[in-house]
Amino acid sequence: MKQGVYPVEGVGLGLRRDFFDEIMERPDFDIDFLELAPENWLRFGGRQGRQLRTLTERLPSVCHGLSLNLGGIQPLDETYIRSLKKFFIEHDIRAYTEHLSYCGDSGHLYDLMPIPFTEEAVFYVAERIRKVQDILERKIGIENVSFYAMPSQEMTEQEFINAVLQEADCGLLFDVNNTYVNSINHQYNAEDYMQAMPSDRMMYLHMAGHFDEADDLKIDTHGQPVKQQVWSLLEKTYQQHGLVPTLLERDFNIPPLTELMLEVEQIRSYQVAWRQKNVT
């Protein structure tokens, strides 16, 4: 196990407008870092822009994008990428991650579609990642996504991800819930997959909830509490890769912030347990 140098530490929470004002008014919430979807905040100025800057001055922040379209056939939107660069500087963003997927063709698809697991796709998407990194003048991280239709396969998903990481020389946002969901839907061993990920590429982890459509079909909704199987996989991820910073995502059916904080504290309890076993 070789741990990377992380952009943030501890336990984070994905910032949502549902509880933006509450976080602004209650600085006592025990959160170590925030994650922002830049598409949702990029063009806010005035009072809301100043409020966001107050938050990002108070709490270390990272950005997780939704629309870079790394696997798409359309040219990268360099104007958008340069606007991201300006936003990252303004808010001292510690890391930027995106989905290893495509989300656009002639227009935006409003979904994250898997990239075929082929050698050709490795070189194609890695070139686009390198171009983004050159414009931003920083390394970015890619996230393993959940998917429901298996793309063309010359290699396994973990082989594909590792090949992209190596070819692009970028980081990894490892999504624990996506790994579990895919392992059920596509019948592979989630723990084996997790162990195949490179510790030294990991920037941070995602935790989220999913919907049990059937015993053999899980839907990655980000709209339910984290399931016990995913908590167990998180614990094993710490055992394998060390104490990687971890963030809770909740996009739908968002409960009161105090309820979300119970899950944040559950992540923290796994981190405390790891320290007790591994730090003398």
C-alpha positions in Angstrom: 0.0 0.0 0.0 1.5 3.3 -1.1 -0.7 6.3 -0.1 -0.8 9.4 -2.2 -0.5 13.0 -1.2 -4.1 14.1 -0.7 -5.6 17.5 -1.6 -7.8 17.4 1.5 -8.2 15.4 4.7 -10.9 13.8 6.7 -14.6 13.7 5.8 -16.4 15.9 3.3 -19.9 16.6 2.2 -21.2 17.5 -1.3 -22.6 21.1 -1.1 -26.2 21.4 -2.2 -28.4 24.5 -2.2 -30.9 22.7 0.0 -28.6 23.3 3.0 -26.4 26.1 1.7 -27.9 28.7 4.0 -27.8 26.4 7.0 -24.0 25.7 6.5 -23.5 29.5 6.2 -25.3 30.2 9.4 -23.9 27.2 11.4 -20.1 27.1 11.3 -20.1 24.4 14.0 -21.0 21.5 11.6 -18.0 19.1 11.8 -17.1 18.9 8.1 -13.5 18.8 6.9 -14.1 19.8 3.3 -16.8 20.6 0.7 -17.3 19.3 -2.8 -18.9 21.6 -5.4 -20.4 20.8 -8.8 -18.8 23.7 -10.7 -21.6 23.8 -13.2 -24.0 24.8 -10.4 -21.9 27.6 -9.0 -19.7 28.9 -11.9 -21.7 31.9 -12.9 -23.0 33.0 -9.6 -21.9 36.5 -8.7 -23.1 39.2 -6.3 -24.4 38.2 -2.9 -24.4 34.4 -3.7 -20.9 34.6 -5.1 -19.6 36.3 -2.0 -21.4 33.8 0.2 -19.8 30.9 -1.7 -16.4 32.6 -1.3 -17.0 32.9 2.4 -17.6 29.1 2.6 -14.6 28.2 0.5 -12.4 30.4 2.6 -13.8 28.6 5.7 -13.6 25.1 4.4 -11.1 23.4 2.0 -13.1 22.7 -1.2 -12.8 20.4 -4.2 -14.8 20.4 -7.4 -16.5 17.4 -9.1 -17.7 18.1 -12.6 -20.7 16.7 -14.6 -20.3 17.9 -18.1 -16.6 17.8 -19.3 -17.6 14.9 -21.6 -14.1 13.2 -21.5 -15.3 10.2 -23.5 -17.4 12.1 -26.1 -16.7 12.7 -29.8 -17.2 16.4 -29.7 -14.2 18.7 -29.2 -13.5 19.7 -25.6 -15.0 23.0 -24.7 -11.8 24.9 -24.0 -13.7 28.1 -23.2 -15.5 26.3 -20.4 -12.3 24.7 -19.2 -10.7 28.1 -18.9 -13.7 29.5 -17.0 -13.2 26.5 -14.6 -9.6 27.5 -14.2 -10.6 31.0 -13.2 -13.2 29.6 -10.7 -10.6 27.2 -9.2 -8.2 30.1 -8.6 -10.9 32.3 -7.1 -12.1 29.7 -4.6 -8.7 28.0 -3.9 -10.1 24.7 -5.2 -7.8 21.9 -4.0 -8.8 19.3 -6.6 -10.9 18.8 -9.7 -12.4 15.5 -10.7 -14.7 14.3 -13.5 -16.5 11.2 -14.5 -14.8 8.7 -16.8 -17.7 8.7 -19.2 -19.3 10.6 -22.0 -22.4 12.8 -21.5 -22.9 14.5 -24.8 -23.2 13.9 -28.5 -25.0 16.5 -30.7 -26.3 17.8 -27.4 -26.1 17.1 -23.7 -27.5 13.6 -22.8 -28.1 14.4 -19.1 -26.7 11.0 -18.2 -23.3 9.5 -17.8 -22.6 6.8 -20.4 -19.8 4.3 -20.1 -16.8 4.4 -22.4 -16.0 1.1 -24.3 -13.3 -0.8 -22.5 -10.9 -0.9 -25.4 -7.3 0.0 -26.1 -8.3 2.6 -28.6 -10.6 4.3 -26.1 -7.8 4.3 -23.5 -5.6 6.4 -25.8 -8.5 8.6 -26.9 -9.7 9.6 -23.5 -6.2 9.8 -22.0 -5.3 12.4 -24.7 -8.4 14.5 -23.8 -7.5 14.3 -20.1 -4.0 15.4 -20.8 -5.3 18.4 -22.8 -7.6 19.4 -19.9 -4.7 19.1 -17.5 -2.5 21.3 -19.8 -5.1 24.0 -19.9 -5.8 23.9 -16.2 -2.1 23.5 -15.3 -3.0 20.8 -12.8 -3.7 17.1 -12.6 -7.3 16.1 -12.5 -9.0 13.0 -11.1 -11.3 10.6 -12.9 -14.2 8.8 -11.2 -15.3 5.2 -11.9 -18.9 5.5 -12.9 -21.9 3.2 -12.5 -23.3 1.8 -15.7 -26.1 -0.6 -16.7 -25.3 -1.6 -20.3 -21.9 -3.2 -20.7 -19.8 -1.4 -23.3 -17.5 -3.2 -25.8 -14.9 -5.1 -23.8 -11.4 -5.9 -24.8 -10.3 -5.6 -21.2 -12.0 -5.6 -17.8 -13.3 -2.3 -16.2 -10.4 -2.3 -13.7 -7.9 -2.9 -16.5 -9.4 0.0 -18.5 -9.3 2.4 -15.6 -5.8 1.5 -14.6 -4.7 1.9 -18.3 -6.3 5.4 -18.5 -4.7 6.5 -15.2 -1.3 5.4 -16.4 -1.6 6.8 -20.0 -3.0 10.2 -18.8 -0.9 10.4 -15.7 -4.0 11.6 -13.7 -5.6 10.9 -10.3 -8.5 8.7 -9.3 -11.7 9.6 -7.5 -12.7 6.1 -6.3 -16.5 5.8 -5.8 -17.2 3.0 -3.3 -20.9 2.9 -4.0 -20.4 2.7 -7.8 -18.1 -0.2 -7.3 -20.6 -2.1 -5.2 -23.5 -1.3 -7.6 -21.5 -2.4 -10.7 -20.3 -5.5 -8.9 -23.9 -6.7 -8.4 -25.2 -5.6 -11.8 -22.3 -7.0 -13.7 -21.5 -9.9 -11.4 -17.9 -9.3 -10.3 -16.2 -9.2 -7.0 -16.3 -5.6 -5.5 -13.4 -6.3 -3.2 -11.1 -7.6 -5.9 -12.0 -4.6 -8.0 -11.2 -2.2 -5.2 -7.9 -3.9 -4.5 -6.9 -3.5 -8.2 -7.1 0.3 -7.9 -3.8 2.1 -7.4 -3.4 3.6 -3.9 -1.0 6.3 -5.1 -3.5 7.7 -7.6 -6.3 8.1 -5.2 -7.3 11.7 -4.4 -10.4 11.0 -2.3 -13.4 8.6 -2.1 -17.1 9.0 -2.7 -19.8 7.4 -0.6 -23.5 7.5 -1.6 -26.8 5.6 -1.5 -28.4 3.4 -4.1 -31.8 1.9 -4.7 -32.4 -1.9 -4.6 -34.5 -2.5 -7.7 -33.9 -6.3 -7.3 -31.4 -8.7 -5.8 -29.4 -8.5 -9.0 -30.1 -4.9 -10.0 -29.0 -1.8 -8.0 -29.7 1.7 -9.2 -27.1 4.4 -8.4 -29.6 7.2 -7.3 -27.7 9.2 -4.7 -31.1 9.5 -3.1 -31.0 7.0 -0.3 -28.9 6.4 2.8 -25.7 4.5 2.3 -26.3 0.7 2.5 -24.5 -1.6 4.9 -22.7 -3.4 2.1 -21.2 -0.1 1.0 -20.1 0.7 4.5 -18.4 -2.7 4.7 -16.6 -2.0 1.4 -15.5 1.4 2.7 -13.9 -0.3 5.7 -12.1 -2.7 3.4 -11.0 0.1 1.2 -9.3 1.8 4.2 -7.7 -1.5 5.1 -6.3 -1.8 1.5 -5.5 1.7 0.6 -5.1 3.6 3.9 -7.0 6.6 5.2 -8.2 8.2 2.0 -10.3 11.4 2.5 -14.0 10.5 2.0 -17.0 12.5 0.9 -20.7 11.8 1.3 -22.9 12.6 -1.8 -26.7 13.1 -1.6 -28.4 14.5 -4.7 -32.1 13.6 -4.3 -34.5 13.1 -1.4 -32.2 15.3 0.6 -33.0 15.1 4.3 -32.3 17.8 6.9 -28.6 18.5 7.3 -28.5 17.1 10.8 -29.6 13.8 9.4 -27.0 13.9 6.7 -24.4 14.6 9.4 -25.1 11.3 11.0 -23.7 9.6 7.9 -20.8 12.0 7.8 -20.1 11.0 11.4 -20.4 7.3 10.4 -17.6 7.8 7.8 -15.6 9.5 10.6 -16.1 6.6 12.9 -14.5 4.3 10.3 -11.6 6.6 10.0 -11.2 6.8 13.8 -11.2 3.0 13.9 -8.6 2.8 11.2 -6.3 5.2 13.1 -6.7 3.2 16.3 -5.5 0.1 14.5 -2.8 1.6 12.4 -1.4 4.6 14.1 0.7 4.1 17.3 
